[in-house]
Structure formats: structure tokens, C-alpha cells
Amino acid sequence: MKRIAHIAALLALCLLASCGTDREHILKVYNWGDYIDEELIPEFEQWYEEQTGEPVKVVYQTFDINETMLSKIEKGHEDFDVVCPSDYIIQRMLNEGLLLPINKQFGNTPNYIDANVSPYIRGVFSKIADGGIDANDYSVGYMWGTTGILYNAKYVDPEDVKSWDVIRNPKYADKIFIKDAARDVYCPINIFLHQNELKAGEVTMDELMMDSSDESLEAFEAFMAQVKPLVAGWEADFGKEQMTQERGWLNFTWSGDAEWAMMEARELGVDLRYEVPQEGSNVWFDGWVIPKYARNVKAASYFINFLCIPENAIRNMDYIGYVSTVTSPEILEAMEDESFEETVDVRYLFGDIEGAGEAHLDPTLYPDASVIERCVMMRDWGEDTPKLITTWSRVKGSNANAMTMIVIGLFFAVLLVLGIRKKFFSKRRRRHHYRKK
């Protein structure tokens, strides 16, 4: 499929060239697969011409790993106009001078970016870059979420999942699935292992996100050595299906994947729940940026602005299944659901919008302020990244072979037998992309 999409994009470029369309009227967008309501793309083309009086044609391509996108820009100098990397890649691109500032001068068109992006998101983004650079000048948040534990309430004591220590509890041996994502696992466990220092004020959560010391990596590896014998599989995407089928009882995962699994599980009568352990965790973000080699900065800026219109943000959330960084009264109203009896305080996200202090929202997607207080954004390790990847390879060791392959094989066998492949790729089953490093 990726090859087909790449060929289609090349054909589109050739067609535009043959029709005499100048590069200044082409917008090259590079995004994760299944990460936008693609009906918005032709709508943007029409909207852009209405706002500027200039035509534009979008050439849309997708990637599935952050590093694939980064390599094409960093080494290949590809002229993508707007791309959607994850938080730590935004940091890396900023530090390496690979981003251009977003031009927020839109003439008579409202600045939806500054008007609608959450104050919490802007505050977090202001900490991304080094050297006093404000990442908000170079990036705009898109979707976000947390990392936590998805668990089966039938088999798992809710008290156990209040701590990351649950993943080394022998009660759940061979029923634990863990994301095959080094950074997303290391960061929360490093927080867990430094609880005493955190409580004593000897270290901060932000400092722990930058902690690439040999001592901490060794402590992490020692902890995971106790976890490893209990793990049924290291997974990039199939863990949530194992949870819905009750082959797994615990899944170290992302909030978006947890939400997907809980929705599917309800149809099967399976009670899945999500918890961010009390010690703390990380939050992840994706955002739109304009790469250094972009050739249509104006249209790129307008495209980002267009996606920050509340109506468009709602459509993208409905299509993708994740939470937009865009907040407004319309979005709060659209996302409220009285079936959630307990309310959440999301004023950190929505600001002083009426009702945000006691909102009936899905707490998995919209964590209460008390949860966010113990969460922190991950950071890029730069030249120390290979140390983490090497440690992670040792952590998984041979565990990632036979058992994982058996589980994957069983999963796809079930799909074939039940004939649900088409349903599997339906609109509400969007996957979170694989944050490789």
C-alpha cells in the first residue's frame, strides 16, 4: 500500500506538471497513514483559493515511522511543505535547524492556531526546544494522549494497576503485553524507579525525561529483567486485539489504543479499563511543522491554520479516534457524553471555557487534571539515543521470537476465520502510529 501511495503521489506531481501547475501552487503533505479525514483535503484546496485568490493542489503522502520521515528530509532534502512528526522528532528537527517558522499572518483569514490550540499544549510545546527557542513558532500540536495500563477488570485487581510495579507481578504471568517502543516504556519506568528522589525534590520529572545516564539505564534493564519472564509479547499494534479477546489481561499501551480496545471489548462483553499509574507517566504529542526544504510555506501555514478550525478538528477526531490539541466551546460540547457519570476537570486543556471544570468526558481520552499533574512530555536524547535502543534490544532478547510469532499467527488466523478483515480496517479502528524510538 505504501508503494501504491508513493506511485500515486508521483503520478499526481507529473500530472500537475504536465498541466502547467507551478510548484508554488502545489502543497506537499507528509503524514501518518489514517491520520486525517481525507475528505478535508479537497475542501482545503477550495478554502485556500477562497481565502487567498490563489489555486493550490495537495499532493498527499504517508509514512509509518518517524525516522522514515526524518531521514527523507534530513538526508534526502525532500521538499515536503508540511509534515506531522512526534514530539521528540520535533525537538530533534528544531535543534538541527530543519524547521521553518510558521507564518501566522493570514490577512483577512482568522488565526485559528493561536485562537484554538489549547493553552496546555502551547505550554508544553514551549519546553520542547533548547537554546530559548519557542517551538510554538515552528510547530502546532495535532493529536495527543497518555501512556498507561489497559487491563481486564475481571482478572486484574484495580489496586494493582495504580503502580507500574504491576507488570512484574507474577499473578499476571503470560498475560502481559508491552509496547515495543523503547522510549515509551523507559520513561514511565524511570519515573517509577526514581520515586524517592522525586518525593524528596532531588529531581524533577522533566529532568528524568532527559536522563540517559548509565546508572538509570542499568536500573531500568534490571527492572525489566524481572518483567521479561512474565511477558506474553512485545507488540507494536496487536496488543489491543489480544486484550479484547482476553488472551491478555494487562497491556502497557497508549491511551488511543486503549480507547479502541475498550470500545471493541464492550461489544464482546469484556470489561477493559485504563489507568495512568500513580507514580506518573508520559504524555505524547504529534504536531504539524514546515521543513527546511519546503517550497510552499504560505500554503503550508494556511493548511495548518485550516486544521485548527474547530469543525475540522472534530471531523479529524471522529475519523482518527484520537484527541485534538484544538479546544473550543464547540469541541467541548461535541465530545461531552452524559453516559460518563463521573466528571473530569479539563480546565488545563480548555482554559476557562464554561463547563470545563466538571465535564462529562471520556477520562481515557480526556484525563482529569489530577492525572495530568503527574505526566510529562518525553524528550529527545540526541546522540545518546543509541544507548537506549541497545538497552531495549537486550531487554527484549529472545522473548520477542516464538511466543510473539505464535500470538500474531493466532490473531490473523482468527481474523480469517471470522471474516472480519474488512471490519478491522473500518473507520473507528484507527491505529496509533509506531513511535519507533
Phi, psi and omega in degrees: 000320179297321179295319179297316180297321180294316179297319180299320180295319179295319178297321179297318178297316180297318180296316179298320179296318182292335179273001177084016179284122180288154179300332180291348178250015176245135176243116180264115182250134181234114189220166173296152176294144178057038186236026174194149171285104189293348174292342178287338185295307177295332177293323176296317180304316180292316181298318181299317180293323178295323184280327187245343185078008182243141178282156174209143175239131182267128171255113190251124178232158182234157174225168181235357178219134180310315186293333176297312178299313183298318181298320180297326180275314185291316184259324183269350180053037179297143186266046174296141182270329179209133181225168186232077179277169175276168187311307185291334177284324174301315178301314181297317181294322177295313182294335180263007177069032184261007182238150174255150178293148178277126180277110183262017175270099187252020179063235180277355179278131180301150175272090182287338181297299183292332182284329193239341179290134186306139176298327177296316180296316179298322179295318178294316181296333180294345181261359187295309191270163176264169172069027176077008178284133176268112183297341178295340177282343186239352184209153177228126181302149181239290177232158182206168178185187181241171172246133182199204182244121170269131184218157178266112185293344178288328186246343187246132177289121180305331179293328182295324185278005175281355178227146176295346180296346181301332185284354173244023177275118184297345177300335186248024180305137179065012178237016184248129174242136183233136179303133175277069184215098189307310185296317184290338177269316183300314188300309178295322180291325176296323175297315180301317184286346180247029181301318182297317179294323178295314181294329180277355180075018181276345180208154178251163178299318180299320179295323179293331178290340178257007186279101178247024183294150177299324181299314181290322177296322178293320178295320177298314181296322179294319177298313183291338176295331176281333180282320189311314181296342182267349188278128177277333179185147173260120192232148175262332184207339189272356183300322183294326176292323177297326179288317181294330179271003180062023171279337175240147178250338180225137177222116175283105195209183179265153183301324180295316177295322179298316179299315178302312183296319181294322177297314180293321183296324180301323179294337181260002181075022181257130184266093176259143179223165183232138181221136169263111185307152187297331183295334182124166181203190178248155170251144178245152180221149166239149181211159179271136179221163176247111183293161183303326186263014178299148181241000177222069183296325181297307181294327178298316179296318178295323180298315179297318178298319180300320181288346179268004172289127185311316180302319180289324177297319178297317179297319179293320177297319180295322181285316187276320184093012179246180186255127180284150173280352178279132180229143179193166177303323180296321181289318178300316180296318182293327185268347180292143183215113183294348178293341174273100186294318179279137181268162176236150177265107182243030177295333176300330183266314186264358181070219185267022177299134183303132178093352184289340181285334179219074186257139176274083182236158176294115184291343176290317181274326181239084183297148175295156180304327180294332177283314182297330179300336180252021178241153183213152180282140176288157181235160177279138180268355179060234184292344180274355182305317179302331178298318179293316182297320178295317178298316181297322177298320178290323180301312182288317179050222183278356180297337186273015184258267191301308183300315180298316181295323178296315181298315179299317180298317178297320181299311181289333175295318178297319178301316181293317182296317182279348179064039185250019181303318180297317180296324182302327181261020182288173188303317186274005181250046180287143181261147170282140182292161186273112180276082192308313184242000000 
